[in-house]
Amino acid sequence: MSRQGFSFSRDQLTGIATRILEHACKLGASACETDVSEGFGQSVTVRKGETDTIEYNRDKGVGVTVYLGQKRGHASTSDFSDDALVAAVEAAAQIARFTAEDPCAGLAEEALLATEIPDLDLFHPWAPSVEEALDMARRCEQAAFDASPSITNSEGASVSSQQSHFVSANSLGFCAGYATTRHSVSCSVIAGQGDGMQRDDWYDSRRDAADLQQVEDIGATAARRAEARLGARRIATCEVPVLFEAPLAVSLLGNFVHAASGGALYRGASFLVDGIGKPLFAPHVDIDERPHLPKASGSAPFDGDGVATRDRRVVSGGSLEGYFLSCYSARKLGMHTTANAGGSHNLQISHGKRDLAQMLALLDRGLLVTELLGQGVNYVTGDYSRGAAGFWVENGRISHPVEEITIAGNLASMFGGIVEIGADVWDRGAKHTGSILIDHMKVAGK
């Protein structure tokens, strides 16, 4: 790979990693691992047609972990000079000397390390000039104003382009890395006047800028969403079916991943402790992890431990078949790593054939949630309570917008109460799902 605007080539990053490992060996380290990375990008924002911000970023960093037997020390630096690299290794070693032994500390087993690094098509450089990026942002925002006379103000439209690359290496001989890009366009606008004002937004984010939604469509969608919320009101407290719009349904998958992650499990801070093989979701639900999807946001040939990733089924027929474990958390639990050091990779939940309109018809009477507020999730018990806004649905059709409510339930019963998952799949991140209909939740209103 050519430098493509990077200050350091892949070979130079590899050379830095090699020098770090060599110095750790000279200091008597029993094992060592390091990550060397570099990234840069540009982001512009316009508001009401005027330039609001122009930001550039260029970052680089080295993280080094030194093991002295079962003792572990970590240090980092953004200075790539030889003296700084030596100082970072020595600092990590010094920390390890004064750290208590941890029987679970150490590198991944050598047999698990990635030996083949497939090209997952994650690198698509895009370098619009500042003028080009500002023009895109202006067209996006103007499309929002043009879409409806109800749009009275704007929080801005943004265009961002980022690219990075890294090399990960350890003293077992593993050394690999790759480059990635991430580009996005977003728009947030306000509809109405005075106390009746409502805001909403829309965005798209892709590895390849050529795959981004048209900027005019993003602006127009933001406008339609904000306009649809005008006249929102509270509803009476009730217990009804709740339909999570696809972009928000992603957060339910995020709640599942958090509860099924090794850190929460070995600390006993999850309601899914000892949950393997037990029913969790409705029987028609399957969840797959697909780390090798081309161009996808969550794709990776190996995890943060260097362990090769692979396709697997996490939930089968509603039953929990696997956790999300790093080498460390797997050892703490007496299990095997699932190559999830650093998080999950492209989770895909099974779905039916109904689009959003058909999902509303299936809902019949209840709540469509389009915004969530707060972080009210207790992962020890699974209790779920969050502020929300959306739309009241009667006879399968949207009746009126709703605001200032709270929805509550328990994650276990919510997962088990999934009636249907829509075909309107949201795939802009590392978790892919359609809208999710849950049989009942408590809605606190007036």
N, C-alpha and C positions, 0 to 999 in steps of 0.2 A: 504494500500500500504506500503511495506517495504521501507526502506530509499533509496535503489537502488543507493548508492553512494552520496546521499545528506547528508549534515551535520545536517539537522533538519528534523524531521518527520512531517507529515501532522498535527498531534495533537499538536506538538510544535508551528507550525505556527499559528494554531487556537488559542492556548493559548496566543500568543503574540497579536493577533488581539483582543482577548477578554479583555486583560489588557488595551489596548489602549482605547477601548470603555468605559471601566469602569472609567478610569482616566478622560476622556473627560466629562463624566457625573458628576464627582465630581467637575470639574471646572465650571459647570453650562452651558455646551453646550446644545443647544436645539436639536442638531443632530450631528452625526459624522459618517464618513466612513473611511475605511482603506484598504490598500492592503499590504500584506506581501509576499515577494517572495524570491526565491533562485534559482540560476542556475550555471551550470558549463559545461565545455567542453574542447575540444582539437582540434587544427587545425595544419596541417603540409603542407609544400609546398616544392616541389623539382623543381630545374631548371637545365636542361641539365644533368639530372641524379644525381645531387648532392643535398644534403639537403640544403635548403635555409632558412626555418624558422620552428621552433617548438614552438607553443604557447599554453599555458594553461590559462583558465580563470575560476574563481570561484567568483561569485558575490552574494550579498544579499542586500535587501533593504526594507524599510518600508515607505509608504506614508500615511499621515494622513490629512484628511480634517475636520475641525471643523466649525460648523455653530452656530452663535449666532443670532437667528432670521433669518433675510435675509442677514446677514453679513457672509462672508466666508473667511477662512484662511487656507492655506496649508503649510505643512512642511514635510521634509523627513530626513531619516537617514539610514546609513548602519550599525549602531551599534545596536545590539539586546539586550544590557544590559538594566536592568530595569531603571537605571538613564537616559540613552539615550532616551528610549521610553517616559518617563515622560517629558523630555526636549522637545522632538519633539511635543508632544501634547500641551504643554504650549506655544511653539513658534507659533503653528497654531492658538491657541486661541488668543494670543496677536496680531497676524496679523489681525484676524477677528475683534477685537475690534476697530482697526483703519482703517477698510475698509468701504467704502460706502455701504449702503444697495442696494441689487440687488433683485428686486421682482421675478426674475426667478431662483434665487439660491435655492438649497435644494435637498434633496434626491428624489429618484424615488418614485412614489406612491406605497404604500405597495402591492396593489393588482397586480401590474405588476412584482414584484420580482420573480425570479425563485424559485420554490419550489421542483421541481424534476430535478435532474442533470443526464441526460443520459450519458452512457459511449460511447464516440465517437471514441474510439480506437486511441487516439492521443499520447500514450506513449509507445515507443518501444526502450528501452535502447540499446545502442551499444557502446561498449568500446574496440575498437581495440587497441592493444599496439602501441607504437610509431613506432616500427619496422614494424608492419603489415600495419599501415597507410602509412608509407613512401614507402613500397613495392607497395601498390596500386597506389600511386601517380606516382611512377617510371614506372609502367606498363602502366598507362594512357598516360604519356608523350611519352614513347617509342613507343606506338602504333601510335601516331601522326607522329613521325619520320618515322616509318615503312610504313605508309600509302602512302607516296609520297616523291620522291626525291626533290620535290620543297620546302619542309619544311627545312629551313636553321637555324632557331633559335627558342627559346621558351621563353615565359614570365612565364612559370611554370605550374605545375599541383598541385592541392590542394585537400586534403581530410579533411573534418570537421565533428565533431560529437558534438551535443549540447543537453543538457536536462535541464529542469527547472520545478518548480512547484510553486504554489502560493495559497493563501487564501484571499478572498475578504469578507469583513463584514461591516455591518452598524448597527446603533442603532435601526433600525426597526426589528431586529431579523434575518436579512439575514446573512448567513455565509456559504460560499461554495468555492470550489477550485478544481483544478485538475492539473495533470502533463502533460507535452508535451515534445516531442523530435523533432529535426530537423537535418537531416544529408545531406551532399552534397559532390559532386565530381565535379571538374571543370578543364578545360585545355585551355590554350591560347597559340597559336603558330604563327610563322611568316613564310611566304612563299616568295621566290624570293630574289633578291639581289639589293643593292644600292637604287636608287630612285624608283625602281619598287617594293619594298617590300610591302606586304600586311599582315595584321593580322586578325585573327578571333578566336572565342572561342566556346566552348560548355560546358554545365553543366547539372547536374540533382540534384534535391533537394526533399527529401521525409521525411515523418514521420518515416517510417520503412526502415532501411538500406537494408533489403531484397528486397525492391521494386526498388532500385536504378538501373539505366541502367548499364550494364557491363562497367568497367572502360576502357577497350580496345575500346569499341564502342564510348565512349565519346571522347577519344583521336583521334580516326580515323575520327570522324565527324568534330572535330575542324580542323583537317588537310585538309579535303576535302573542307570545307568552306573557309579556307584561300587560298588554291590553286585556287579555282574558281574565286577569286577576282583579280588574276594576270592579268595585262593588262587593268586595269580599266581606264576609261577616262571620261571626261565631255561630256555632250550632249548639243545640242542647246536648248535654252529656248522654252518651249512648254506648252500646256495644254492637258493632256491626262488622261486616267484611271490609277489609282494607286492601286496596290495590296500590302497590308501590310502582310508580313510573320507572321504566328501565334504568335511567341514569341514577336513580336513588336505590333501586333494587341491588345495585352493585354494592352499596354499603352493607346490605345484609350478608352478602358473601364475605365482605371484609370482617364483619362481626364473627362469622363462622371461622375464618382463618385465624383470627386473634385467639379465639377460645381453643382451637385445635393446634396452636403453636407450642413448641417445646418449652419456651421460657415460662409461659403461663402454667403449663402442665406440671413441670417439675417443682414449681413453687406452690402448687396446690391452689392456684388462683384461677381455676377454670371449672365450669360445670361439666366439662367433658373428660375429666380424669376417669380413667378406666372405661372409656366409652367405645373402644375398638370392638367392632362386631355387633354393636347394639343399634337398634333403630334410633334414628335422629330426625331425618326428614320424612316427608310423606313417601309412601312406597313407590311412587312413580318417578321419583327424583334420582338422577345420577349426576355426579360431578366428576369431571375429568381434569387432570392437569396436563397441559400440552406445551412443554417448554421449547419446542423446536418449530413453532409456527413461523413462517417467513414474515418479516416486517412487523411482527406483533410487539406491543409494548413490553410484555412480560417474558419475551423469549431470551434464553441464555443457554449456551452449551454446557456450562458448569456453574456451580453455585459459589458462594463466598469462601467455601473451604477447598475449592478446586475439584469437588466431587462431580462426576458426570451426571447430567440431568437426564431424565427419561420420562416418557409418557406413562401415566398411571391413573387408575380410577380411585378416587378418594372416597366417594360415596357411591354405593351400588344398591339399587333398589331401596333407597332410603337409609340403609345401614352405613355407619361410619367404618370405612375400611383402612384409613390411614391418617396419621397426623402430619404436621409440617415440622420436620426436625433437622437441626444441624448436627454435626458430629458431637458437639459438646452436649446439647440437650438430649440427644439420643443416649449418650453414655449415662447421663444423670437418670434417665428413665429405664436403663437396662434394655434399650431397643437399638435399632439400626437407623442410621441417617437416611433421610428421604431426599437429600440434596436440596434442602430448603434454607441453607444458611443465607440470610438476606431476604427471605420472603418466598411467597408462592410464585408460580410461573404460569400465566395464562390459564386461569381456571375457567372452565366452560360448564355451565349447568344445562341439563337437558331441558328442552322446551317443546311446547305444542305448536299448533298451526294457526292459532288465533292472533290477529293483529290487535292493536290497542282498542279499536272500536268494538271488536268482538269480545275482548277481555272486559270492557265496560258492560256489555250485554250480559256476560256471565256474572259479573258483580251484581247487577240488577239494582240493588239499593245499598248504598254504603259510601265509602270515602275513597277518592283517588288522591294519593299523596304525591305532591310535586316538589316539596321543600321540607327539609328536616333541620331543626335547630338544636344546639346543645349536644352534649356527649353523655346522655344518661343511660349508660349500659353497665350493669354490674356483672362482670364475667364470672365471679365466684358462684352466683346464684342463677345467672342468666336473665335476671330481671331487666326489662327494657322499658324506658320512658323517655320520650323526646318531644320537644315542641315541633309543631308541624303546620303546614299550610297546603292547600290543594283545592279540590272541588267536591261538592256533594253530588251524588249520582242517584237519580230516581228513574226506575223503569229502564235501566241500561243506558241512560243518557245524562250528560252533565247538566245539572240544574242551576248551580250557582257556585261562585268561588267561596272558599272558606279560609279563615285565618284565626290566629290566636287560640289554637287548640293544642292539646297534648294527646299523643297516642301511647298506649301502654300495653305491655304483655310480658311474656317470658320467651326467650329465644328458642328454648326447646319446644314449647307448644306452638310457637310461630312457625318454626321449621316443619314440625309435624303436621301443621294445619295448612300447608301450601296446597291450594286447590288446583292451580294451573300456573304455568309459566308461559308468557307470550312469545310470539315469534318476532317481536320488535326488539331484536337483540342489540344491546349497546356494547360496542367493542372498542371504545376509544382508550381503554386502559388495559391493565393486566387481569381484569376479571370481566367475563362476558356473560351477560344475562339479559333476558327479556323482562318485561314487567312481571311482577310476582303478586298473585292474589292469595291473601291469607284469609282463612274462613271467618275469624273474628278477632277483634282487638277492642280494648276499651278506649273510647274517645272522650276526653274531658273537655267540655266547653263551658257554656254559661249555665 
